[in-house]
Amino acid sequence: MQNCPWCGRTLDVKYLDLGHRIRHVCGRCGFKIKEYDKPEPKKVEPKPEIIEIRDHEVPTAKQTPAWPFILGGIVLILIIIVLIKIFLV
């Protein structure tokens, strides 16, 4: 057994929690034997969730029909032809 370096009696170690530090002291005289920083708790990062998409849940996008673009092009060409005939004739 060890003896306390201050009082010489058999060492009875007590642990004092001082918030951010831990201290080991003699239980009889209170002599500080050892002091060290308290270990910080490990930060646990949340695991990313895995989302499973089943076949019947897959979203489908509607294709836009081509006829409005074709019709708009035809109307634009007709307007240009009419304007050319009006101003150049």
C-alpha positions, 0 to 999 in steps of 0.5 A: 500500500502507498502512503500519503506524501503529506500526512504519511498515513495509508493512502485513501484516494477520493475523487473530486469533480471540479466541473472541467477538472478531476482531482485525486486527493488524500481522504484523510488530510486533503492533500492534492495528489493528482489533477487532470482535465475531464475528458469531453464527451465524444460528439456523435454525428447523426447517420444519414438516413437511407430512403428507399424508393419503390417502383410504384413510388417513382415520380414520372414527369409529363413530357411537354407536347410539341404542337404548341411550339410548332403552331407558334412557329407557323403563326410567327412565320405568317405574321412576318409574311403579312408584314413584308407584304404590307410594307414592301408592296 
